[in-house]
């Protein structure tokens, strides 16, 4: 295992506390600049900021700045002093985690929300007007799933036939595949939130397929996180199952291709609570990035080569740059939220010396020749 130090950073302090899933990286103003955002939930080719409160209030924000012509004829970007939601709707309360992705293979994005009561719901945006100037539509409910354990993360990965599979983590290093049946079963149909609860979501056991990733008995109470659709190269074969990774609070980290195909497993002495994927080396293979509460962060490639670095303070939330935005910076950034709340975006560049045991990261110190390096542990 090789240890490195990311010392080029920016720290932003906030009062109060932030939820672990209230932090992300994305292009929110649609000008290719990285900022907090989510995705194209309305399927209009435009990213919108999505915010869902614990009370169930769903907000959409359009942060695309207005453009005007200045005296020289060039476009001038105007960002308003106050940004207000462009849409608001109430959905079931007690939200915990959400995902925006195509989960049924129709080419359109759906909204998947996980709740604190072990329930997962899928929604779709439905346009009510033909105009594109303002959002005129609503979220409609597609399906509801009930899980055996707590939901800590949601992800999508290609199945054996190349069709997206919706995955949800389950305690004990397990996961479940949620089957989308609203297009196949007349018992599931899209309805608005105004419809009575009894006439819409009817969960069935056959819609949830639970998978245990190991024959070894895991602590059923240990929380698990997963990340899917891990890219294995620019020339990866189509039609095959996608790679996905799982991590647990007891330090277990696994990379898998299918439910019964374990590629590697790593055990560390840290409590892993966050999992991301990132093409750190730029070769098309996305590495697995796992973060622990104490700030220890691991980067592991498909061959189980491990690099780790330590954040100075305890961490509450962690996310990494999304693949479509990683080209904006020289190296993809990471964001840690410390305790007390401090957001720390980190980035660095791996540099190799003559010996394999050493690696270094360039700093942003006043002296550009300053480096901080460590040796293999």
C-alpha positions as CSV (number, residue, x, y, z in Angstrom):
1,X,0.0,0.0,0.0
2,X,1.3,3.4,-0.9
3,X,0.6,6.6,1.1
4,X,0.3,10.0,-0.4
5,X,-0.6,13.5,0.9
6,X,-3.1,15.8,-0.8
7,X,-2.0,19.2,0.4
8,X,-3.5,21.5,-2.3
9,X,-6.9,22.4,-0.8
10,X,-9.5,24.9,-0.1
11,X,-11.5,25.0,3.2
12,X,-15.0,26.5,3.5
13,X,-16.4,26.9,7.0
14,X,-20.2,26.6,7.7
15,X,-22.2,27.1,10.9
16,X,-24.5,24.3,12.0
17,X,-24.3,20.8,10.5
18,X,-24.8,19.2,7.1
19,X,-26.3,15.8,6.2
20,X,-24.0,13.3,4.6
21,X,-26.1,13.3,1.4
22,X,-26.4,17.1,1.2
23,X,-23.2,17.5,-0.7
24,X,-22.4,16.8,-4.3
25,X,-20.5,18.1,-7.3
26,X,-22.1,19.0,-10.6
27,X,-22.6,21.6,-13.3
28,X,-25.6,23.5,-11.9
29,X,-25.4,26.6,-14.2
30,X,-24.8,24.6,-17.4
31,X,-21.7,26.6,-18.3
32,X,-19.2,23.7,-17.7
33,X,-18.1,25.1,-14.4
34,X,-18.2,22.6,-11.5
35,X,-20.6,23.5,-8.6
36,X,-23.2,21.7,-6.5
37,X,-25.8,20.1,-8.7
38,X,-27.7,16.9,-9.6
39,X,-28.8,16.3,-13.1
40,X,-31.3,16.4,-16.0
41,X,-34.4,15.3,-14.1
42,X,-36.8,16.9,-16.6
43,X,-35.1,15.2,-19.6
44,X,-34.7,18.5,-21.4
45,X,-30.9,18.3,-21.9
46,X,-30.3,20.7,-19.0
47,X,-29.1,20.2,-15.5
48,X,-31.2,21.3,-12.6
49,X,-30.5,21.5,-8.9
50,X,-32.8,19.1,-7.0
51,X,-33.3,19.5,-3.2
52,X,-35.6,17.3,-1.2
53,X,-36.2,18.1,2.5
54,X,-36.9,15.7,5.3
55,X,-40.5,17.0,5.3
56,X,-40.9,15.8,1.7
57,X,-40.7,19.1,-0.1
58,X,-39.2,18.6,-3.6
59,X,-37.5,21.7,-5.1
60,X,-36.1,22.3,-8.5
61,X,-33.7,25.2,-9.1
62,X,-32.4,26.5,-12.4
63,X,-29.1,28.2,-11.9
64,X,-28.4,28.9,-15.6
65,X,-27.2,32.6,-15.6
66,X,-28.9,35.1,-17.9
67,X,-26.7,36.4,-20.8
68,X,-26.8,39.9,-22.2
69,X,-24.8,41.8,-24.7
70,X,-22.3,44.3,-23.4
71,X,-21.2,47.5,-25.2
72,X,-18.6,45.6,-27.2
73,X,-21.2,43.0,-28.4
74,X,-19.9,40.2,-26.3
75,X,-22.1,38.1,-24.1
76,X,-22.1,39.0,-20.5
77,X,-23.2,36.5,-17.9
78,X,-25.5,37.8,-15.2
79,X,-26.1,35.7,-12.1
80,X,-29.0,36.9,-9.9
81,X,-28.4,37.9,-6.3
82,X,-31.1,35.5,-5.1
83,X,-31.9,32.1,-6.6
84,X,-35.4,30.8,-6.0
85,X,-36.8,27.4,-6.8
86,X,-38.6,27.2,-10.2
87,X,-40.8,24.2,-9.0
88,X,-42.0,22.9,-5.7
89,X,-44.0,19.7,-4.9
90,X,-44.6,17.6,-1.9
91,X,-43.7,13.9,-1.9
92,X,-43.6,11.4,1.0
93,X,-41.5,12.6,3.9
94,X,-38.4,11.3,5.7
95,X,-36.1,11.2,2.6
96,X,-32.6,9.9,3.2
97,X,-30.9,9.5,-0.2
98,X,-31.8,10.1,-3.8
99,X,-30.6,9.2,-7.3
100,X,-31.3,10.7,-10.7
101,X,-30.6,8.1,-13.5
102,X,-32.2,6.0,-16.2
103,X,-33.3,3.0,-14.3
104,X,-35.6,1.3,-16.8
105,X,-33.6,1.6,-20.0
106,X,-35.9,4.0,-21.8
107,X,-33.3,6.7,-22.2
108,X,-35.0,9.1,-19.8
109,X,-34.0,10.0,-16.2
110,X,-36.1,9.0,-13.2
111,X,-35.9,10.2,-9.6
112,X,-35.3,7.4,-7.0
113,X,-35.6,8.3,-3.4
114,X,-34.6,6.2,-0.4
115,X,-36.4,6.7,3.0
116,X,-35.6,6.2,6.6
117,X,-38.3,3.6,6.9
118,X,-36.6,1.1,4.5
119,X,-38.7,2.2,1.6
120,X,-37.5,3.2,-1.9
121,X,-39.8,5.1,-4.4
122,X,-39.3,5.9,-8.0
123,X,-40.7,9.0,-9.7
124,X,-40.8,10.5,-13.2
125,X,-41.2,14.0,-14.4
126,X,-44.3,14.5,-16.5
127,X,-44.7,17.6,-18.7
128,X,-48.1,19.3,-18.6
129,X,-47.4,21.9,-21.2
130,X,-45.5,22.3,-24.5
131,X,-43.8,25.5,-23.6
132,X,-40.1,25.4,-22.8
133,X,-39.8,28.8,-21.2
134,X,-41.0,27.7,-17.8
135,X,-41.3,24.3,-16.1
136,X,-44.9,23.1,-16.3
137,X,-45.2,19.6,-15.0
138,X,-45.2,17.4,-11.9
139,X,-43.6,14.3,-10.4
140,X,-45.6,11.1,-10.8
141,X,-45.1,8.1,-8.7
142,X,-43.9,4.9,-10.5
143,X,-43.2,2.2,-8.0
144,X,-42.5,1.5,-4.3
145,X,-40.2,-1.1,-2.9
146,X,-39.9,-2.2,0.7
147,X,-36.5,-3.5,1.9
148,X,-35.5,-5.6,4.9
149,X,-32.7,-3.3,6.0
150,X,-31.9,0.4,6.1
151,X,-31.1,2.1,2.8
152,X,-27.8,3.9,2.8
153,X,-27.0,4.3,-0.9
154,X,-28.6,3.9,-4.4
155,X,-26.8,3.2,-7.6
156,X,-27.4,1.9,-11.2
157,X,-25.1,-0.6,-13.0
158,X,-25.5,-2.4,-16.3
159,X,-26.9,-5.9,-16.0
160,X,-25.9,-9.0,-17.9
161,X,-28.0,-7.9,-20.9
162,X,-26.8,-4.4,-20.8
163,X,-30.1,-3.2,-19.2
164,X,-29.7,-0.8,-16.2
165,X,-30.1,-2.5,-12.8
166,X,-31.2,-0.4,-9.8
167,X,-29.2,-1.4,-6.8
168,X,-29.7,-0.5,-3.1
169,X,-27.2,-1.2,-0.3
170,X,-28.3,-3.4,2.6
171,X,-26.6,-4.0,6.0
172,X,-24.0,-6.7,6.3
173,X,-22.2,-6.1,3.0
174,X,-25.3,-7.0,1.0
175,X,-27.3,-5.4,-1.7
176,X,-30.7,-5.7,-3.4
177,X,-31.7,-5.3,-7.1
178,X,-35.0,-3.5,-7.5
179,X,-37.0,-4.6,-10.5
180,X,-38.8,-1.9,-12.5
181,X,-42.2,-3.4,-13.3
182,X,-44.4,-0.4,-14.1
183,X,-44.0,-1.1,-17.8
184,X,-44.6,-4.8,-17.5
185,X,-47.2,-5.2,-14.8
186,X,-50.6,-3.5,-14.8
187,X,-50.5,-3.4,-11.1
188,X,-47.9,-0.7,-11.3
189,X,-48.7,2.5,-13.0
190,X,-47.6,6.1,-12.9
191,X,-49.8,8.3,-10.7
192,X,-49.4,11.8,-9.3
193,X,-48.9,12.4,-5.6
194,X,-52.4,13.6,-5.3
195,X,-53.7,10.0,-5.8
196,X,-54.7,8.0,-2.7
197,X,-52.0,5.8,-1.2
198,X,-54.1,2.7,-1.5
199,X,-54.6,3.0,-5.3
200,X,-51.0,3.4,-6.3
201,X,-47.8,1.8,-4.9
202,X,-48.3,-1.9,-4.2
203,X,-45.0,-3.4,-3.2
204,X,-44.3,-7.1,-4.0
205,X,-41.6,-9.4,-2.8
206,X,-40.8,-10.4,-6.3
207,X,-39.7,-6.8,-7.1
208,X,-36.7,-7.0,-4.7
209,X,-33.9,-9.5,-5.2
210,X,-31.5,-9.7,-2.3
211,X,-27.9,-10.7,-2.8
212,X,-25.3,-11.6,-0.1
213,X,-21.7,-11.0,-1.4
214,X,-20.0,-13.5,0.8
215,X,-20.5,-16.8,2.5
216,X,-18.9,-15.4,5.6
217,X,-21.4,-14.2,8.1
218,X,-21.3,-10.4,8.3
219,X,-22.7,-8.3,11.1
220,X,-26.2,-7.7,10.0
221,X,-26.3,-4.3,11.7
222,X,-23.2,-2.8,10.0
223,X,-24.1,-0.2,7.4
224,X,-23.1,-0.7,3.8
225,X,-22.6,1.6,0.9
226,X,-22.3,0.8,-2.8
227,X,-21.4,2.4,-6.1
228,X,-22.2,1.0,-9.5
229,X,-21.3,1.4,-13.2
230,X,-17.6,1.5,-12.6
231,X,-15.9,1.9,-16.0
232,X,-13.2,-0.5,-16.9
233,X,-11.7,1.3,-19.9
234,X,-12.4,3.3,-23.1
235,X,-12.8,0.0,-25.1
236,X,-14.9,-1.9,-22.6
237,X,-17.1,-4.6,-24.2
238,X,-20.7,-3.7,-24.4
239,X,-23.5,-6.0,-23.2
240,X,-21.6,-7.4,-20.2
241,X,-22.3,-6.8,-16.5
242,X,-20.9,-3.7,-15.0
243,X,-18.6,-3.5,-12.1
244,X,-19.8,-2.3,-8.7
245,X,-18.1,-1.9,-5.3
246,X,-19.3,-2.1,-1.7
247,X,-17.9,-0.9,1.6
248,X,-18.9,-1.4,5.2
249,X,-18.5,0.5,8.4
250,X,-16.3,-2.4,9.7
251,X,-13.6,-1.8,7.0
252,X,-14.6,-4.2,4.3
253,X,-14.2,-3.1,0.7
254,X,-15.2,-5.3,-2.3
255,X,-15.2,-4.9,-6.1
256,X,-17.6,-7.3,-7.9
257,X,-18.8,-7.9,-11.4
258,X,-21.8,-10.0,-10.7
259,X,-23.5,-11.3,-7.5
260,X,-21.3,-14.3,-7.4
261,X,-18.1,-13.0,-9.0
262,X,-15.8,-11.3,-6.5
263,X,-12.8,-9.5,-8.2
264,X,-11.1,-8.5,-5.0
265,X,-11.7,-7.8,-1.3
266,X,-9.7,-5.5,1.0
267,X,-10.0,-5.3,4.8
268,X,-8.8,-2.1,6.5
269,X,-8.7,-0.9,10.1
270,X,-10.9,2.1,9.5
271,X,-14.7,2.7,9.5
272,X,-15.6,3.2,5.8
273,X,-18.7,5.3,5.4
274,X,-18.6,6.8,1.9
275,X,-17.8,5.3,-1.5
276,X,-17.2,7.0,-4.9
277,X,-15.7,6.2,-8.3
278,X,-13.2,8.3,-10.2
279,X,-10.8,7.9,-13.1
280,X,-7.7,9.2,-11.3
281,X,-5.1,8.2,-13.8
282,X,-7.1,9.2,-16.9
283,X,-6.8,5.7,-18.6
284,X,-10.6,5.1,-18.8
285,X,-10.5,2.8,-15.8
286,X,-12.4,4.2,-12.8
287,X,-10.8,3.6,-9.5
288,X,-12.7,3.0,-6.3
289,X,-12.5,5.7,-3.7
290,X,-13.5,5.0,-0.1
291,X,-13.4,7.4,2.9
292,X,-13.4,6.7,6.6
293,X,-14.7,8.8,9.5
294,X,-11.2,9.7,10.6
295,X,-10.3,11.1,7.2
296,X,-8.4,8.1,5.9
297,X,-9.2,7.9,2.2
298,X,-8.3,4.9,0.0
299,X,-8.0,4.8,-3.8
300,X,-7.9,1.3,-5.3
301,X,-7.7,0.2,-8.9
302,X,-9.1,-2.9,-10.6
303,X,-5.8,-4.8,-9.8
304,X,-6.1,-4.0,-6.1
305,X,-3.3,-1.5,-6.1
306,X,-4.0,0.7,-3.1
307,X,-3.1,4.4,-2.5
308,X,-4.2,6.2,0.6
309,X,-4.0,9.6,2.1
310,X,-5.1,11.2,5.3
311,X,-7.3,14.2,5.9
312,X,-6.3,16.2,9.0
313,X,-9.7,16.2,10.7
314,X,-12.7,13.8,11.1
315,X,-14.9,13.6,8.1
316,X,-18.7,13.7,8.0
317,X,-19.4,13.7,4.2
318,X,-17.4,12.9,1.1
319,X,-17.9,13.0,-2.6
320,X,-15.7,13.0,-5.7
321,X,-15.9,14.7,-9.0
322,X,-18.2,13.2,-11.6
323,X,-16.6,11.7,-14.7
324,X,-18.2,14.2,-17.1
325,X,-16.7,17.1,-15.2
326,X,-13.2,15.7,-14.5
327,X,-11.7,17.3,-17.5
328,X,-12.2,20.8,-16.2
329,X,-9.4,20.6,-13.6
330,X,-5.9,19.2,-14.0
331,X,-6.7,16.4,-11.6
332,X,-10.2,15.4,-10.4
333,X,-11.0,16.9,-7.0
334,X,-12.3,15.4,-3.8
335,X,-14.5,17.1,-1.3
336,X,-14.5,16.2,2.4
337,X,-16.8,17.7,5.0
338,X,-15.1,17.8,8.3
339,X,-16.3,18.0,11.9
340,X,-16.9,20.9,12.7
341,X,-18.5,21.6,9.3
342,X,-15.6,22.5,6.9
343,X,-15.8,21.7,3.2
344,X,-12.3,20.8,1.9
345,X,-12.0,20.3,-1.9
346,X,-8.6,18.5,-2.5
347,X,-6.7,17.8,-5.6
348,X,-3.2,16.8,-6.4
349,X,-1.0,15.2,-9.0
350,X,0.8,11.9,-8.6
351,X,4.5,12.2,-9.3
352,X,6.8,9.2,-9.3
353,X,10.5,9.3,-8.3
354,X,13.2,6.9,-9.3
355,X,12.1,4.4,-6.6
356,X,8.8,2.7,-6.7
357,X,8.4,3.2,-2.9
358,X,8.0,6.9,-3.2
359,X,5.4,9.2,-4.6
360,X,4.6,12.8,-4.1
361,X,2.0,15.4,-4.6
362,X,2.7,18.9,-5.6
363,X,1.6,21.6,-3.1
364,X,0.1,25.0,-3.5
365,X,2.7,26.5,-1.1
366,X,4.4,29.8,-1.7
367,X,7.5,27.9,-2.8
368,X,6.6,25.8,-5.9
369,X,9.5,23.4,-5.1
370,X,8.0,22.3,-1.9
371,X,6.7,18.7,-1.9
372,X,5.3,16.5,0.7
373,X,6.0,12.8,0.3
374,X,5.7,9.6,2.2
375,X,7.0,6.1,1.6
376,X,5.1,2.8,1.2
377,X,3.7,1.5,4.4
